[in-house]
Amino acid sequence: MSNELINAINTHNPFQGRLVVRSHNVWEQSFPDVPSLNAHASEAIYQAIEKVRSGQRQVVGITITAERGLGKSHLISRIRHQLQVDGKALFVYMSQCNDLNRIKAEFLATLANSLNRIGSQGVSQWQELATALINEAFNKTYTPQQLVNQFPGALAKNPKVVEVLRDKVLGIKPDLENPDILTAILWTLSPDPAYERFAIRWLTGNNLPQSKADSMGLANVSADDKEAESFNTVRQILDLVSDYKPIVICFDEMENDHCNEIGYTAQQVTAIFAKDLYDKIKRGILLTSIFPDHWINEVKRLPNAESVVDRIGEQVIDLKHLNSDDVVALVSRWLEEFYQKQGLKSPYPTYPFDEEKLRELGKERPIVRKVLQWCAENFRVTEPVVEPVIIHPVEPAYHQQLTALETTIEDYMEDKATLAQALRLSFSAIIGETIENVKVKEIQDIQTRAADRGYLDFRIVGEENGKDVKIGVAVLQDSGGRIVGATLKRLIRYEDFNLTRGCLVRSKQINRSATQAQECLSKLLSSELGGEWVLLKPEDIKPILAVHFVMKGREDDELSEQQIMDFIFQKRIAADNYIIREILSDPSGQIPEDAIDEDSENSKPHLTPIVDTSSVGADDLFQES
């Protein structure tokens, strides 16, 4: 056996840290797929897609039941990648819900971010949809890439190009209630990352800086009932998508330790929401994955269980445990990919494992995760050239999350709940430590009345130079002046919320025209209140988000909470983090110089308007190259 092969095996373990398919793995081809595993389930889903495509059915509800580790997310990843190849449907994937009372608003954000993923034509699914709308309205056959390439020239020729396109498309979509949805979708064709990012941000339900909203022709919405407004937007987007292609909507890993305000569990909230989608969607497949006991003991015990089950559980598909052939096929496929990446040839498909041992393992009818775990623990040869490196059990999962955040960090920079939860975990990990002269003693919820709920995130209780310190933390990424003002107004009410210091965590400047917000900010940063504004930057929050996601998925990785806290402590992920240290440090009283100016004149288009736009056609806007 060559030393090269032995060294590769002893220094690179392809199974380690890859026991679990996470949400980012569903989108990326990062796990080898074995199509024969649970082929009955994927075939049923493909058949449902064909029935919807051919008009035999409008909507199909499928529930996948399987215990943890049996391959639900592997299956969903297979569906996603097949659709990316054949383009037969658009794909939306939701896993986890931070606030069960706001699942509609969270789903709108999920929908917008999912459709921003690359589809079957090498561009985002939003850009596919925008192209389909333009082609139908103008009776053209543009490709998405053509429109993306020609968008800057069209915008330079006519600054109202999006308005012209929107009005033409509205002619064929007269039932659309909110034309701004079309406007935002058409803006996704812009190759300028800023405009595309603002369009997606608006589509997720977040407000834009007023100058950006005005320049893009989008109205910021301040709905009293954001949940209802979000569902209206979801329904209209799904109507537009359904006129173009079926849509596959997957709910996966919707476990949550909490209940909503009326006592429903995460699985029950998800099932009810999926049922509501079923009733509203024109063409699509609703795919829900759930543990069997949750399906029986929670969903089937809902007050309106029959109507829910009849819709989302039209087909209930159980995933199967592996047999001996499955185990050999799974391990061979993973090893094949590993040796290809290493540029090596193995003596036989299961090397260095004995095929008979794998077959014996298969007789135990294992789950996928247990097989991969066994492989991770036994991937070695008997004649090591180098000593295997001993790593912390949390490290592989942490680095997997960190790598995923390299491409997904922007999805979370507007997500107050996730950012606040991640910060809170890091502070919890340093309880008992003294950092920046503050000994951290406790992390607490801030008790508020209903009118004050949702603005302040948590309180850090500690001791600084012999004195008690209570730091109230508010993560605030909204652009709307009203929400910014309302948050800052509460952050300076030290007596009401039992604070000695208020800390704003934010990446963006505060609009100069937001008078109340500016007044409250001045008070916060004054020497009298001694508050702080800590700048939020992607590179600083990434490691904190990574350990937060590891903590949320710890059961899948078979990690304990203590192991993760120990990892945070050992690697000083919290103790040496800029944001953590700045929140605890002596306040500077300064506005961060590097805060993003979303109203910067430099980011606005400087274009010369044309005189008459009424008779502009598609050929005037997009010229064939």
N, C-alpha and C positions, 0 to 999 in steps of 0.2 A: 504494500500500500504506500502511495507517495506521501512524503512529509507534507506536501502542499495541501493535500486532501485532509490529512489528520489535523494540521494546524487550523484549517478553515473550520473544522468541526469543533475544535476545542476553544476557538476564539470567537465564533459567531453562532449563537443559538437562535435559529429562526422561529422557535416556538415561544421563547421567553418574552413575557410582556405582551403577548398577542392572543391571550385566551378569550378576549371579549371583543365583539364588534360594537364599536361606539358610533355615535351619530355621524362623526366625520368619516368613519370607515364606510358607512353606507354610501356616501357620495363619492369617495375615492376608491380606486381599485387597489386596495392595500391588503386584501386577504385572498388567497387562492380559493376559487370556487370549485366544488365538485358537483356538477349538475345532477348526478344520480341521487344525491342525498336529498330526501324529501321532495323528489321529483313530482310526486302526486300533488303536492301543495302548489308548487310553482306552475304546474300544468293547469291546475284549476284556475289560477289567477290569470294566466294567459288566455284561457278560454273565455273567462269573464270579460277581459278586455276586447276580445274579438266580437263577443255578443253585443257589447256597447257600440263598438265601431260600426258594426253592420246594421245597427238599428233594431236588433232583436230585443234589446233591453235598454232602458235609460240609465238605470243605476243598479249596481250589484253590491250588496254588503257581505263581506267575508270576514269571519273572525278566526284567527289562528290561535289555537290553545296549545300551550306547551310549557313544561316546567322550565325553570331557569337553566340556561346553558345547553338547551336542546337544539338551538339553531334558528330561532325566530328572526334575529337581526341578520344572520347570514342569508336567510331566505329573502328578506326584504332588500338586502344589498344586491342579490342576484337579479331581482325584478328591476331595480333601478338601473343596473348596468345593461340589461337587455333592452330596456326602453331607450337608453342613451344610444344604443346601436341601431335599433330598428325605427325609432321615432314614432311608434304607434300611439303614444300617449305622453302627456306631460306628467311630471312626478313631484309630489309634495310629501315631505317627511317631518313629522312632529314627534319629538321625544322629550319627555319631562314638561312640567308646567309649574312655574314658580309660584303663581298665585291662582289657586283654584276658583277664586271669585271673579277672575278676569280671563277665563279661558278663551273667550271670543277675541279679546284684544291680543292675547298671546298668539292665538292661531293666525290672526291677520299678519303679525310680524313673521311667523313661521312661513306662511304662504308667500309673502313678498321675498323673503330670503331664499326660500326653496326655488322659486321661479327665477331667481338671479343666478342659479347654478347653470353650468353648461349643459345644453341639451344635445339633440342628435345632429345639429347642423354646425357644431363648433362655436356657437355663440350662446348667450344666455337664453333661457326659456322665455324670459320677457321679450328679448329681441326677436325671437321666433314669432311670438304673438303679435308684436308691433308690426312686423313684416306682413304677416297674414292679414291683419286689418287693413293695411295700406293697399296690398294687392287686391283685396276684395273690393275696396272702395273705388280704386282707380282702374280695376280690371287689368292689372299688370302681373308680371311674374318675376319680380325682383327676388334675389336671394337676400337673407339677412346681412351677409357680409358686404354685399353691394351697398345697401342702405347705410350701414355703419361707416363704410369707407367714404361715402359721398355726403354724409351728414354735415361735416364742417363747411364744405363748399355751399351746400344748400342754405345753411344758416347764415353764412356770410352774404349770400345773394339776397336772402330775404329773412330778416330777423324774426318775422312772424311765421316762419315755416311750420312750426309745431301747431300754431293756431289754425293755419290753413288745412293741414293734414287732419287735425282733430275735427274741424267742421265738416270736412268731406266724409270722414268715417262716421260721424254722428248721423249722416244721411242714411246710412245702412244699419244703424243701431239706435233707432228712435226711442226704444224703451229704456235706454240707459238713464238712470236718475241723476248721476253726478258726472258731468262731462270732464271734471278735473281728473278722474281716474284715467280716462283716455289720454289726457295731456301728459300725465306722469308716465304712462306706458310708452308713449311716443318719445319722451325725453330719454328713455333707456337706450335709444339708438345712438345717442351721443357717445363718441369715443373718448370725450373728455371725462376723466374719472370723477371730477367734481360734480358735473351735472348728472352723471349716471348715479353717483352716490346720493345726491340730494333727491333724485327721483325715487330711488328705492326707499330712502328714509321717509318720504312722504307716503309712499304706498304701505309702509309698515304701520302707519297710523301716527307717526310723530310729526310735530310741527317743524317748520323750517324757519331760519332767520327771515324776518319780514322782507328784507331786500331781495333774498333769493326766491322767496315765494312770489314776489311781484315780478321779478325778471323772468321767471319760468311760467307765469300765468297760473299759479296754483294758489288756492285759498286755504289758509290755515283754519282748521276747524276746532272750535272750542265747544265740544258737545258736552251737555250736562251728563248724559248717560253714555260714556265712552264705549261700554260694552255693546249697547244697542247700535251705536254708530259703526263700530267695528264690524258687527255682523252684517250690516247693510252693505258695507264696502266689500266684505268677503263674498257675499252673494252676487254682487255686480261683477266682481272680477271673475268668479267662477262661471257666470253666464257668458262672459266674453270668451273665456278659455274654451268652454263647451261648444261654442259655435265653430271653433277651430279644430280641436282634438278632444278626445276623452281625457280625463284627468284621474290619476291614481293618487289617492290621499291615504297615507299610512300613519297610524298612531301606534307608537312603539315605546316601550319602557315608560309607560305613564304611571309608574308607581310613585307615591308620595306619602310621607309620614303624616301629613296633615289632612284635615277635612275642610270643606268650604263652610261658609257661615251658616248653612242650614244642615250641616252634619253629613254631607255626602263625601265618600272617599274619592280619591283620584280616579280610580277605575270607573266609579259610578258617574262622576262628572264627565269623564271622557266619553262614556257610552251614551249619555244623554245628548252631549254635543254632537257626536257622530250621527245620532238619530236625527237631530235638527238639520244637519248638513244633508243627510239622505233625502229629507223632505224638500230641500231647496235646490239641490244641484240638478242640472239638466242632463249631463252625460258624465258618468264617472264610476269609479270603483272605490268603495270605502273599505280599507283593510285595517283591521284592528288586531293587535297581538296582545294576548293576556294570559296570565297563569290560569290553569283549569279551576283551582279553588276560588279565585277571584271571580271567574265567570259564573260559577255555580252559587257562591255564597254572597256575592255583592251585586253583580249585574242582574241576575235572575231573581233577586229579592227586592228590586226597585218597586216602588208603588205602581209605576206604569211599565213594568218589566216586559209585558207581552208586546207592546208597541215598539219598545227598544230592540228586543231580541229578534222580532220579525223582520226588522230592517237591517241592523248591522250583523245579525247572525243568520242571514238567509242560508249561507253555507258555513258550517263550523268544521274546521279542518284540524285534526290532531296531528302534530308532528311525531315522527317515530324515533325510537331509540336506534342506535347503530347496531348492525350485525357485523360478522367477521369480514365480509367482503367490503362493507362500508368503511370499516376502520382501515383496511389496507389501502383502499382507494383514497381516503382522506389523507393519510400520512404520505403516500406516494406522491400525491399532487403537491403537497407542501414542500416535500424534499426536492421534487423536480424544479420548482421555482427557485429554491435556495441554490441548488447547484448551477442553474443557468445564470443566476446573478453573480455567482462566484467564478464563472467561467471554467467549471470543473465537470468531470464525468464521474459518476458513482459506479461501483461494481454491479449494483442491482438496485431496483427502484426504491426499496425500503431501507437501504444502507444509511446509517449503521445499525438499524434495528433488525432484529430477526423476525421474518414474516410470521413464523409460527407463534411467536410471543404476541404479536399484534392480533393474530386470529384468536388466541386464547382470551385476550382482552375483549375482543368483539363478542365472545360468548357470554360476557357479563351484561350485554345490552347497555353499553355506557352512553352517556351524552357526549356531544362534540367537545365540550369544554374539558371534560375529564380526560379524554384521549389526548388533547393538545397539552394538558397539564402533565400527563404521564410522559409525553414526548419531551417536554421542556426539562423534566427532571432526569431523563435518561439519555439525553442527546450527548454522547461522548464515545470515544474509542478507548480501548484498554491500554493503549500505549501513548499517553499524552506527551507531547513535545514541550508544551508550556503548561504551567499551573493554571487551572481555571480561575477567573477573576470572581471574587466574592462581592456581590453588590447587594445593596439594601433592597428588600422585597418590594418596596414602593417605587424604586427608581424606574423600572421599565414602563410602568403605567404613567408615571409623571412625564417622562420624556416623550411618550406617545402623545400625551395631551399638549405638551409644549410644542411639538412639531406641528400638530394640527392647527394650533393657534397662529402659526406663521401665516396661514392663508385665511383664517376665519376670525381674527381678532376684531375686525371692523364690525362683525355681526353683534359683538357684545359691547361696543363702546357707547351705545345708546341704551343699554339694558340696565337700568338702575337697580332692579332687584338682584340680578346676578352679580353685578359689581359690588353691591353692598354686602351680599352674603359671602362673597370671596374675601372681602376685607375683614369681615367679622370673624371668619375662620382663622385668618392669620393672627388677629389680635388674641383670639382664644388660645392660640398655640404659644403665645409668649407671656401668659399669665405667670406671675412670679418673677419675671425677668425685669431688670432695670435697663431701659433704653432711653437715651437722651434725657437722663436724670429723672425719668418717670418710672416708678415701679408699678407695673400693671397688676391690679388685684382682681378685677372682675369686668366682664362685658355684659351689659344689661340691655333689655328692651326699654324703650322710653314710653311710659304710660301716657296716653293722650285721650282726649275726648274725640268723638267721631269726626268733628269738624277739623281736627288737627292731624288726623290719621294719614299716614303715607308720605309725610314730608321728611321727618327725621328718622334715621335708620337705626342707630344704636348709640349707647353711651359707654365710654371707657372710664372705669373708676380706678384711680390709682393714687400714688403719693409722690409729690414732687418737692424735694428739699424740705421734707417734714410737714408739708401741707397737703390736705386732701385736694385732689383734682378730679373733675368730672367733665369729660370732653364729649360733647354731643357731635356726632358725625352725620352729615347729610351729603349723599352723592346726588349731584344735580347736573344732568346732561341735557335737559330740555332747552329749547331755544325760545319758546313762548314766554314773553315778558310777564304774563300773569302768574304762571306756575313758578317762575324764578323768583318773582316778588313774594309770592305766598310762602315759598320755602324759606327764604332769607328772613322774612318777618318772624317766622317761628324760631329760626336758629338763634335770634338775638333775645328771645324771651327766656333768659337764663333762669329766672326765679320760677317761672311756670313749669319748666321741664327739669328742674334740679340740675343745672349745669354751672360750671365755673368757666367754661370756655366752649366756644362753638367753632366747628371746623367744616368748611365747605370743601368738597372734593369735586373738581370740575376741570375739563380740558379747554373750555371755550370762554372767550370774553363775554361779558354781559352787555347787552345792547345799551348804548348810551341814552336812547330815548325811553328806556324803561325806568321811569323816574322813581317809582316806589322801590324797585330792586336796587337801584344805585344808592338811594338813601339808606336802605337797610344794610347794604354792603359796607358803606362808610362807617356805620355804627359798629358793625361786626369787627372791622379791622382797626377801630379806634383804640387808643391806649386805655380808654375806660373799660371796654369789654374784652380787649386782648384776644380777639378771635383770629382765625387763620384761614387762608385760602391755599389749599395744597393742589398743585397742578397734577392732573391725571394724564399720563402718557402711556401709549400702548406698550412700550418696552418695559415699563415699570409694573404694569398690572398683569402682564403675561404670566410670570411664575406664580402669582397669587391666584389667578384664574385656573391655572393648570392644576394646582393642588386642590382647589375647590372642586373641580370636575372629578379628580381622583376620589375625593371624599364622597361625592354623590354616587359614584359607581363602585364603591368599595366592596359591596356584596358580590358583584359580578367578578371582581378580581380576587375575591376571597382574602381581602385585606381587612384588618381591624382598624377602628378609629384610632386606637393607641399607636399602632404602627405608623399611621399617616402623621399623627402629631409628632411622633418621635422623628420621622423623616424631616418634617418642617424645622424641628429644633436642630437636628444634626447638620443639615445643609444650610442653616441660617437663612432660609427662604424668606421668613418674615423679619427676623432681627436685622438683616442687612438691606431690607427693601427700602427704597427711597420714599415711597408713599407712607409706609408705616412709620419711618423715622421722622418724617416731616410732620405727620399728625401729632406725634408726641413731643416734638421739639418746641423750644421757646418760640412763640409766634413772631414773625417778622413784621406783621401788619401791612405787608405789601401785596399789591396785585401782581400775580406772576407775569413776567415780561413775555414768556413764550406761549401764553394762552392764545388759542386759535381765534383769529378774527374772521368770523364767517361773513361779515358784511364788508370785507375788504374790497375796495374798488378794483384791485388787481385781478380779482376773480370774476368780475363782471364782463360780459362781452362788449367790445367797442366796435359796433357795426353800424354801417350806414343804411337806414331804412329805405326800402323802395317805395315808390309813390302809390302804386295800385296793386293790391293783392287779390282782388276779387276774382280775377280770371286765371289765376295761376293753376296750372295742371301739374300732374306728377312729373311729366317730362321736363317741365321748367325747373322743378326742384331737384330731381335726381337724374342726371345725365348718364347715359351708358358710357363707360370708358372705352 
